[in-house]
Amino acid sequence: MTSSSALLPAAIQTHNHGTHQNDEATIFQGTVLTLADGKFSPVDAISIKGDTIISVGSLAEAQRAAGSNAPVRQLAKGQIIVPGFIDPHLHLLFTALVSHESIVNFSPSAVKTLADAHAVVEQAVEKRKPGEWIVGFGYDPSLVQNHPNLTLNITNAWAPENPVYIINQSGHVAGADGKLDGVLFEEAVSVFSPFIPKISPEEFIGLARTTLKSWAARGTTTVFDAGIGLTSGWSEIALIKAVLSDSLLPRLGGALAIQTAQPFASFLEVLAPPPWSVAAARVQAIKFWLDGSTQGFTAAVNEPYLDQPNNRGILNYESDEKLLGLLVPFLKAGWQLILHANGDRAIEQALRVLKIAFKDVPNRNRDIVHRLEHVTVVSREQLARAVELGLGVSHLIAHVRNWGAVFRDYVLGPQRGERIDPVRDDVELGVLYSFHSDSPISPVNPLQYVDTAAARLIDATGEVLGNTQTVSLEDAWRGVTINPAKQIGRGAEIGSLEVGKKADFVVLGKDPRLVRPGYLHKEVEVLETWVGGRKIYRADDVEVAFNTKN
């Protein structure tokens, strides 16, 4: 295979210059939860120099490593340091896009009834000329009273002179007005994508930076875009490079959407093998979508959806052979494979095909953790097979919090609904698991992921969804730190606070071990977020005390 940096898109470089770091050592004294070996493993101090941790342990050890003149940052009473949070699956530019003022908000916070949706459309009509498209995001029938779809008849009645295109909260189903019949599923959604408002590159870059900074305010130090190219194709590479020219942002890694990488034959012949460095980002994976959304009834499940005896969802690859033919060339070329699979029928296909692919490519890079994404409806036996194949599993854990009652009572029924995203099974079977937002599907808030995994509380009702799948706080904490670091291939750099790793950490206002599971996101404040020894976020009211006399 030919490999030459001269053949890469202009925004891609095969090296990373990085940013200037302060080479002065600094000591942080106070309780530090290191997550070394996946345990809280508290210590009394850490010291950093430049972008790297140089000591972890006692204050005396920190002073020996940092030098007698190193300033000591004394944490205030109650404050604590933890490893920076990692979200291994989200969509940066799509999140930025739907935050634009031209995109109408149909999210569950704004639309709880059909009347609410009608009011939102009426307001949008008032702001547009006849013939102008109304483009919205976030409508979710599963969370709207009586679960109505926005069909052609409804939107025509509400906006007779304006075509309407509304992307479902899941991103996998859309309502479209025009010459079609109404609701679109899976690949058909892309038919209307050209009607999404065009935003200037400068505005797009600004929205993306604002988005990343909002994630930093939640303690997020690394994010992984699981579908680069979905919004704007190859131009997203240049956009990402421009976004990251502001260095005070979280780290970014990513996967190219398979649609972006096709036609795959010429892609593999022309482009350098992974990982690529795009400014401060690292692109290393290819993302495949095997099915759709569980709450949208398009995830491929083995048993029919509740009260829908003929609906088992949509399997995007009808034959294993077609999927295998797409996967193997990327596997041979050293790409990480990331497979979107919500339902157990899609998961079964993923396990079958990956087993064959791994056998067909015995000399593959075995340090790469190939991943199953979302993994909502899954059996314990399937998880055990994922372990045998060395796969990572990442859960959209907000399914429990936001959609738990809906899955149980409307989508899946109690038996399957109670055990969606079964994290205790993960822990007991030795699965390398993590939690993610899939933003903009759910907000980036790692403390809330931890809460949900530990307590499994449903927001709408306060009920526990499947108490047999709750886990300890420590187990949940691994899902936003050391485990996703390994899944994105950066376990030697980030995910825990250990000597030689990057100084990515968060200062919290309260020790999470003292808070009842389920209430962390309400009681524990993110005070500061540090990436590579640089502070990228600080809450307004944080007081910092340094002692330079040792």
C-alpha positions, 0 to 999 in steps of 0.5 A: 500500500502506498503511503505518502504525506504528500497525498494527504488532505491539506489539513492532515499532518503526520506529526503534531507540534503541540503547544508551549508548556510551562516547564516550572514544576508545581505541587498540588497538595490535598486529596488526589484520587489517582485511579491507578490500576482502576482503583481510587488509590488516594494520595496526598499530593502530586507534582507536575512539570510542563505537561507531565506528572512527575510524582504521585504520593506524599508531599515529601515525595512531591517536593523531592521530585519538584524541587525545594523551590517549587510552589505548592498549591494547597487545595481548599477544604473539601476540594479534591483532584481526580483524573480528567474525564473522557467521553469516548463517543460524541459528535462535535461538529453536529453538536455545534451545528444544532446549537446554531440559531437557525436550527429550531429546538424540538428537544424534550425540554421544549416539547412534551406534548404535540401542542408544544411542537405545534407552538414551536412550528408556529413560531418558526413560521412567523420568522420565515418567508413562504417557501423557506425550510424549517429545520429542527432538531430534537423531536423524540416521539418516545418522550412526547405524550401519547408518542405521536410522530410528526407526519406529513399531514401534521406538518402540512397543516401547521406550516402549509407554506414552509417545508419542514425537516425535523431530525429526531433526538436520536439522529436516526429518524427524521420527519420530512415535509415535501413530496414524501410521505413523512417519517424517514428512517436510517439511510433515507434521513440523508436525503434531506440533509442538503436542506440543513442551513449553511453556516460559514466556516468562521461561525462553525469554528466559533460554535465548535470552540464554544461547545468544547469549552462547555464540555471542559466546564464539565471536567472533560479533558478528552473527547472522541468524535465518533463520526468525522465527516457526517456533517460536512464530509472531508471539509470537517478535517480542515474545520477541526484543524481550525477549531483546535488552533485555540490550544486551551481546549480538551484533547480530541480524537476521532473516527472517520464515518465509513461514508467519509472513507468510501470509496474505501479502495482508493482511500486505503491506497492513497492515504497514510495509515493511522493514526493521523494528527490533525492539529492537536487531534488524532484520527485513528478509527473507522465508524460503521453503523449496524443499526439505528435507535432503540427509542426510535424502533430502528435498533435491530433486536432479536425479539419484536418491539413491545406491541409491534409483533412485526418490527425487529428494527433495521439491520443496515447490513443485510448480509455478513459478507457485505459487512465483512468485505468493508471491515477487513481492508481497514483492519489490515491497514491498522484502523480501529473498528468502531461498530454502532450496535444498539440492539442484540441482533446487531450486536450478534452480527458484530460478534459474528463478523468480527470473529471471522475478520480477526481470524482472517487477519491474524497479524493485525495490531492486537494493541488496538481495542476494537469497539461496540458502541451503545450496546443497549439491548445485550445478553450476558452471553454476548458480553462474554463473547465480546470479552473473548474477542478483546472488544471494548463496549461503550454505553450511552448511559443516558438511556437509563436516565432519560429513556428508562421508563419509556424503554420499560413501558413502551419500547421493550417491555419490563424484562428487556427494559430493566436491564438496558446498558447492563454495567454490572454484567460488564464488571462481573464479566471483565468487559472493558466498558465506558460511558458516553453522551453521543452528544447531541443525543444527550448532554456531555456531563461525566459526573452524571454518567457516573451517577447513572451507572451507580444508581440507575435513577430515572429522571422522570420518575425517580425510580431505579431501573434494574437494581441488579445492574447498579455498580459501585462508585469506583466501578462507575468512575472507571467508565469515565477515566481509565477505561475509555482511555484504553478504548481510544488507545491512550491508556499510557498517556491519560485516564489515571494520575500516574508518573509519566502520564499527562497532567490532565485532571479536574479539581472538584469542590467535594469528595464524590465518595461522600455523596450519595450515588445519583446526586453527584451531578447536583452536589459536586461542582467542577471547579477547574479543568486542566489539560497537559498542565494547562488550566482550560477552565476555572469556575468564577468563584474559585480561590487559589492559595499557593505556598512558596515556602517549603 
